[in-house]
């Protein structure tokens, strides 16, 4: 009976401590990484299917979002 209790307690402990372990590992990776480079260019691919009535609004919203990047392009694929 004690063996079952110990195994159950261990499983519960591992279950609840796993997210904390992941957090510690991710912090170590961030600290050990060299300086990150800024993203200077991005490509956005917009897929549209029978979305003619919404396409102009989508494009204008996405173009506002893309202005953050110095180099950007948008590829639109419509049926």
N, CA, C and O atoms as a GROMACS GRO file, in nm:
protein
  316
    1UNK      N    1   0.082  -0.119   0.000
    1UNK     CA    2   0.000   0.000   0.000
    1UNK      C    3   0.087   0.127   0.000
    1UNK      O    4   0.053   0.226  -0.064
    2UNK      N    5   0.198   0.122   0.072
    2UNK     CA    6   0.288   0.236   0.076
    2UNK      C    7   0.352   0.262  -0.059
    2UNK      O    8   0.378   0.377  -0.096
    3UNK      N    9   0.378   0.155  -0.134
    3UNK     CA   10   0.440   0.169  -0.266
    3UNK      C   11   0.346   0.244  -0.360
    3UNK      O   12   0.390   0.332  -0.435
    4UNK      N   13   0.219   0.212  -0.357
    4UNK     CA   14   0.120   0.279  -0.442
    4UNK      C   15   0.111   0.426  -0.403
    4UNK      O   16   0.102   0.513  -0.491
    5UNK      N   17   0.112   0.456  -0.274
    5UNK     CA   18   0.107   0.594  -0.227
    5UNK      C   19   0.230   0.672  -0.274
    5UNK      O   20   0.217   0.786  -0.319
    6UNK      N   21   0.346   0.613  -0.264
    6UNK     CA   22   0.470   0.680  -0.305
    6UNK      C   23   0.470   0.705  -0.455
    6UNK      O   24   0.509   0.814  -0.500
    7UNK      N   25   0.427   0.607  -0.533
    7UNK     CA   26   0.423   0.624  -0.678
    7UNK      C   27   0.322   0.732  -0.716
    7UNK      O   28   0.349   0.815  -0.802
    8UNK      N   29   0.206   0.730  -0.652
    8UNK     CA   30   0.104   0.832  -0.679
    8UNK      C   31   0.155   0.971  -0.642
    8UNK      O   32   0.135   1.066  -0.717
    9UNK      N   33   0.218   0.984  -0.528
    9UNK     CA   34   0.273   1.113  -0.485
    9UNK      C   35   0.380   1.161  -0.582
    9UNK      O   36   0.386   1.280  -0.613
   10UNK      N   37   0.463   1.071  -0.629
   10UNK     CA   38   0.568   1.108  -0.725
   10UNK      C   39   0.507   1.157  -0.856
   10UNK      O   40   0.552   1.257  -0.912
   11UNK      N   41   0.406   1.086  -0.905
   11UNK     CA   42   0.341   1.126  -1.030
   11UNK      C   43   0.277   1.263  -1.014
   11UNK      O   44   0.288   1.348  -1.103
   12UNK      N   45   0.209   1.286  -0.902
   12UNK     CA   46   0.146   1.416  -0.879
   12UNK      C   47   0.252   1.526  -0.870
   12UNK      O   48   0.234   1.635  -0.924
   13UNK      N   49   0.360   1.498  -0.801
   13UNK     CA   50   0.468   1.596  -0.789
   13UNK      C   51   0.527   1.630  -0.926
   13UNK      O   52   0.550   1.747  -0.957
   14UNK      N   53   0.551   1.530  -1.007
   14UNK     CA   54   0.603   1.553  -1.143
   14UNK      C   55   0.503   1.630  -1.227
   14UNK      O   56   0.541   1.718  -1.305
   15UNK      N   57   0.377   1.599  -1.213
   15UNK     CA   58   0.272   1.666  -1.291
   15UNK      C   59   0.268   1.815  -1.261
   15UNK      O   60   0.257   1.897  -1.352
   16UNK      N   61   0.276   1.850  -1.132
   16UNK     CA   62   0.269   1.991  -1.096
   16UNK      C   63   0.401   2.064  -1.109
   16UNK      O   64   0.401   2.186  -1.124
   17UNK      N   65   0.511   1.996  -1.104
   17UNK     CA   66   0.640   2.064  -1.114
   17UNK      C   67   0.689   2.076  -1.258
   17UNK      O   68   0.784   2.150  -1.284
   18UNK      N   69   0.628   2.007  -1.352
   18UNK     CA   70   0.672   2.011  -1.491
   18UNK      C   71   0.665   2.152  -1.550
   18UNK      O   72   0.762   2.194  -1.614
   19UNK      N   73   0.556   2.228  -1.531
   19UNK     CA   74   0.556   2.366  -1.585
   19UNK      C   75   0.666   2.453  -1.526
   19UNK      O   76   0.724   2.537  -1.595
   20UNK      N   77   0.696   2.434  -1.398
   20UNK     CA   78   0.804   2.512  -1.336
   20UNK      C   79   0.940   2.475  -1.396
   20UNK      O   80   1.024   2.561  -1.418
   21UNK      N   81   0.959   2.348  -1.423
   21UNK     CA   82   1.083   2.303  -1.486
   21UNK      C   83   1.096   2.363  -1.626
   21UNK      O   84   1.204   2.408  -1.664
   22UNK      N   85   0.986   2.363  -1.702
   22UNK     CA   86   0.990   2.423  -1.836
   22UNK      C   87   1.024   2.571  -1.828
   22UNK      O   88   1.100   2.621  -1.911
   23UNK      N   89   0.969   2.640  -1.732
   23UNK     CA   90   0.997   2.782  -1.716
   23UNK      C   91   1.146   2.805  -1.687
   23UNK      O   92   1.206   2.896  -1.744
   24UNK      N   93   1.204   2.724  -1.602
   24UNK     CA   94   1.346   2.738  -1.569
   24UNK      C   95   1.434   2.709  -1.690
   24UNK      O   96   1.534   2.777  -1.711
   25UNK      N   97   1.398   2.610  -1.768
   25UNK     CA   98   1.476   2.576  -1.887
   25UNK      C   99   1.468   2.688  -1.989
   25UNK      O  100   1.569   2.722  -2.051
   26UNK      N  101   1.350   2.746  -2.008
   26UNK     CA  102   1.336   2.854  -2.106
   26UNK      C  103   1.413   2.978  -2.063
   26UNK      O  104   1.467   3.048  -2.148
   27UNK      N  105   1.418   3.006  -1.934
   27UNK     CA  106   1.495   3.122  -1.887
   27UNK      C  107   1.644   3.099  -1.913
   27UNK      O  108   1.714   3.193  -1.953
   28UNK      N  109   1.694   2.978  -1.892
   28UNK     CA  110   1.835   2.949  -1.919
   28UNK      C  111   1.867   2.968  -2.065
   28UNK      O  112   1.972   3.022  -2.099
   29UNK      N  113   1.778   2.924  -2.153
   29UNK     CA  114   1.803   2.938  -2.296
   29UNK      C  115   1.809   3.085  -2.336
   29UNK      O  116   1.894   3.123  -2.416
   30UNK      N  117   1.723   3.167  -2.281
   30UNK     CA  118   1.722   3.309  -2.315
   30UNK      C  119   1.850   3.375  -2.266
   30UNK      O  120   1.908   3.457  -2.338
   31UNK      N  121   1.895   3.342  -2.147
   31UNK     CA  122   2.017   3.403  -2.093
   31UNK      C  123   2.141   3.362  -2.171
   31UNK      O  124   2.234   3.440  -2.184
   32UNK      N  125   2.143   3.240  -2.223
   32UNK     CA  126   2.262   3.191  -2.292
   32UNK      C  127   2.264   3.228  -2.440
   32UNK      O  128   2.364   3.205  -2.508
   33UNK      N  129   2.156   3.284  -2.492
   33UNK     CA  130   2.153   3.320  -2.634
   33UNK      C  131   2.228   3.452  -2.656
   33UNK      O  132   2.226   3.541  -2.572
   34UNK      N  133   2.294   3.461  -2.770
   34UNK     CA  134   2.358   3.589  -2.802
   34UNK      C  135   2.251   3.694  -2.832
   34UNK      O  136   2.132   3.662  -2.843
   35UNK      N  137   2.293   3.817  -2.846
   35UNK     CA  138   2.198   3.924  -2.876
   35UNK      C  139   2.116   3.889  -2.999
   35UNK      O  140   2.168   3.843  -3.100
   36UNK      N  141   1.988   3.913  -2.986
   36UNK     CA  142   1.898   3.882  -3.098
   36UNK      C  143   1.903   3.993  -3.201
   36UNK      O  144   1.918   4.111  -3.168
   37UNK      N  145   1.891   3.954  -3.326
   37UNK     CA  146   1.887   4.052  -3.433
   37UNK      C  147   1.743   4.095  -3.454
   37UNK      O  148   1.649   4.017  -3.435
   38UNK      N  149   1.727   4.217  -3.493
   38UNK     CA  150   1.594   4.270  -3.522
   38UNK      C  151   1.544   4.210  -3.652
   38UNK      O  152   1.622   4.185  -3.744
   39UNK      N  153   1.416   4.187  -3.660
   39UNK     CA  154   1.355   4.139  -3.784
   39UNK      C  155   1.338   4.260  -3.874
   39UNK      O  156   1.269   4.356  -3.839
   40UNK      N  157   1.401   4.255  -3.990
   40UNK     CA  158   1.392   4.370  -4.079
   40UNK      C  159   1.298   4.348  -4.197
   40UNK      O  160   1.258   4.444  -4.262
   41UNK      N  161   1.262   4.226  -4.226
   41UNK     CA  162   1.174   4.200  -4.339
   41UNK      C  163   1.079   4.086  -4.310
   41UNK      O  164   1.111   3.993  -4.236
   42UNK      N  165   0.962   4.096  -4.369
   42UNK     CA  166   0.861   3.992  -4.348
   42UNK      C  167   0.775   3.980  -4.474
   42UNK      O  168   0.751   4.078  -4.545
   43UNK      N  169   0.730   3.858  -4.499
   43UNK     CA  170   0.639   3.831  -4.609
   43UNK      C  171   0.509   3.778  -4.550
   43UNK      O  172   0.510   3.685  -4.469
   44UNK      N  173   0.399   3.837  -4.590
   44UNK     CA  174   0.269   3.794  -4.544
   44UNK      C  175   0.195   3.734  -4.662
   44UNK      O  176   0.187   3.795  -4.768
   45UNK      N  177   0.142   3.614  -4.643
   45UNK     CA  178   0.065   3.548  -4.748
   45UNK      C  179  -0.080   3.545  -4.703
   45UNK      O  180  -0.112   3.487  -4.600
   46UNK      N  181  -0.166   3.608  -4.780
   46UNK     CA  182  -0.308   3.614  -4.749
   46UNK      C  183  -0.382   3.521  -4.843
   46UNK      O  184  -0.381   3.540  -4.965
   47UNK      N  185  -0.445   3.420  -4.786
   47UNK     CA  186  -0.525   3.327  -4.864
   47UNK      C  187  -0.670   3.366  -4.852
   47UNK      O  188  -0.720   3.388  -4.742
   48UNK      N  189  -0.739   3.376  -4.965
   48UNK     CA  190  -0.878   3.418  -4.965
   48UNK      C  191  -0.958   3.326  -5.056
   48UNK      O  192  -0.916   3.290  -5.166
   49UNK      N  193  -1.074   3.288  -5.006
   49UNK     CA  194  -1.163   3.204  -5.086
   49UNK      C  195  -1.302   3.266  -5.077
   49UNK      O  196  -1.364   3.267  -4.971
   50UNK      N  197  -1.350   3.315  -5.189
   50UNK     CA  198  -1.480   3.382  -5.197
   50UNK      C  199  -1.491   3.494  -5.093
   50UNK      O  200  -1.594   3.510  -5.028
   51UNK      N  201  -1.385   3.572  -5.080
   51UNK     CA  202  -1.384   3.679  -4.982
   51UNK      C  203  -1.374   3.816  -5.046
   51UNK      O  204  -1.315   3.906  -4.988
   52UNK      N  205  -1.431   3.832  -5.163
   52UNK     CA  206  -1.419   3.957  -5.238
   52UNK      C  207  -1.471   4.077  -5.157
   52UNK      O  208  -1.411   4.184  -5.159
   53UNK      N  209  -1.583   4.058  -5.087
   53UNK     CA  210  -1.642   4.170  -5.015
   53UNK      C  211  -1.558   4.214  -4.894
   53UNK      O  212  -1.572   4.327  -4.848
   54UNK      N  213  -1.471   4.127  -4.843
   54UNK     CA  214  -1.389   4.159  -4.727
   54UNK      C  215  -1.243   4.188  -4.762
   54UNK      O  216  -1.166   4.232  -4.677
   55UNK      N  217  -1.206   4.164  -4.886
   55UNK     CA  218  -1.065   4.168  -4.924
   55UNK      C  219  -1.004   4.308  -4.909
   55UNK      O  220  -0.892   4.320  -4.859
   56UNK      N  221  -1.074   4.411  -4.949
   56UNK     CA  222  -1.019   4.547  -4.940
   56UNK      C  223  -0.993   4.587  -4.795
   56UNK      O  224  -0.890   4.647  -4.764
   57UNK      N  225  -1.085   4.554  -4.706
   57UNK     CA  226  -1.068   4.587  -4.565
   57UNK      C  227  -0.953   4.508  -4.503
   57UNK      O  228  -0.874   4.562  -4.426
   58UNK      N  229  -0.944   4.380  -4.538
   58UNK     CA  230  -0.834   4.297  -4.486
   58UNK      C  231  -0.699   4.352  -4.529
   58UNK      O  232  -0.606   4.360  -4.449
   59UNK      N  233  -0.689   4.388  -4.656
   59UNK     CA  234  -0.562   4.438  -4.708
   59UNK      C  235  -0.522   4.567  -4.639
   59UNK      O  236  -0.405   4.584  -4.603
   60UNK      N  237  -0.615   4.659  -4.619
   60UNK     CA  238  -0.580   4.786  -4.555
   60UNK      C  239  -0.537   4.765  -4.409
   60UNK      O  240  -0.444   4.830  -4.363
   61UNK      N  241  -0.603   4.675  -4.338
   61UNK     CA  242  -0.565   4.647  -4.199
   61UNK      C  243  -0.426   4.582  -4.194
   61UNK      O  244  -0.342   4.619  -4.112
   62UNK      N  245  -0.402   4.486  -4.282
   62UNK     CA  246  -0.273   4.417  -4.283
   62UNK      C  247  -0.159   4.508  -4.326
   62UNK      O  248  -0.048   4.496  -4.277
   63UNK      N  249  -0.186   4.599  -4.417
   63UNK     CA  250  -0.082   4.694  -4.459
   63UNK      C  251  -0.043   4.785  -4.343
   63UNK      O  252   0.074   4.820  -4.330
   64UNK      N  253  -0.139   4.824  -4.260
   64UNK     CA  254  -0.107   4.904  -4.142
   64UNK      C  255  -0.017   4.825  -4.046
   64UNK      O  256   0.076   4.880  -3.987
   65UNK      N  257  -0.045   4.696  -4.032
   65UNK     CA  258   0.036   4.611  -3.945
   65UNK      C  259   0.177   4.592  -4.002
   65UNK      O  260   0.274   4.586  -3.926
   66UNK      N  261   0.189   4.583  -4.132
   66UNK     CA  262   0.319   4.558  -4.195
   66UNK      C  263   0.410   4.680  -4.193
   66UNK      O  264   0.531   4.666  -4.212
   67UNK      N  265   0.358   4.798  -4.170
   67UNK     CA  266   0.440   4.920  -4.169
   67UNK      C  267   0.544   4.919  -4.058
   67UNK      O  268   0.636   5.001  -4.059
   68UNK      N  269   0.530   4.829  -3.963
   68UNK     CA  270   0.627   4.819  -3.853
   68UNK      C  271   0.762   4.771  -3.906
   68UNK      O  272   0.866   4.807  -3.852
   69UNK      N  273   0.761   4.691  -4.011
   69UNK     CA  274   0.883   4.631  -4.065
   69UNK      C  275   0.939   4.718  -4.177
   69UNK      O  276   0.865   4.766  -4.262
   70UNK      N  277   1.071   4.738  -4.177
   70UNK     CA  278   1.132   4.820  -4.282
   70UNK      C  279   1.110   4.762  -4.422
   70UNK      O  280   1.083   4.835  -4.517
   71UNK      N  281   1.121   4.631  -4.433
   71UNK     CA  282   1.098   4.565  -4.562
   71UNK      C  283   0.982   4.469  -4.544
   71UNK      O  284   0.986   4.383  -4.456
   72UNK      N  285   0.881   4.483  -4.626
   72UNK     CA  286   0.767   4.392  -4.616
   72UNK      C  287   0.705   4.371  -4.754
   72UNK      O  288   0.718   4.453  -4.844
   73UNK      N  289   0.639   4.259  -4.765
   73UNK     CA  290   0.565   4.230  -4.887
   73UNK      C  291   0.442   4.148  -4.850
   73UNK      O  292   0.440   4.077  -4.749
   74UNK      N  293   0.340   4.160  -4.934
   74UNK     CA  294   0.218   4.084  -4.912
   74UNK      C  295   0.184   4.010  -5.041
   74UNK      O  296   0.180   4.068  -5.150
   75UNK      N  297   0.160   3.882  -5.026
   75UNK     CA  298   0.120   3.798  -5.140
   75UNK      C  299  -0.025   3.759  -5.115
   75UNK      O  300  -0.057   3.703  -5.010
   76UNK      N  301  -0.110   3.787  -5.210
   76UNK     CA  302  -0.253   3.757  -5.196
   76UNK      C  303  -0.289   3.649  -5.295
   76UNK      O  304  -0.266   3.664  -5.415
   77UNK      N  305  -0.346   3.541  -5.245
   77UNK     CA  306  -0.390   3.431  -5.329
   77UNK      C  307  -0.542   3.423  -5.314
   77UNK      O  308  -0.593   3.400  -5.205
   78UNK      N  309  -0.611   3.442  -5.423
   78UNK     CA  310  -0.757   3.438  -5.422
   78UNK      C  311  -0.802   3.334  -5.524
   78UNK      O  312  -0.733   3.308  -5.623
   79UNK      N  313  -0.918   3.276  -5.498
   79UNK     CA  314  -0.969   3.177  -5.589
   79UNK      C  315  -1.007   3.245  -5.718
   79UNK      O  316  -1.054   3.179  -5.811
   0.00000   0.00000   0.00000
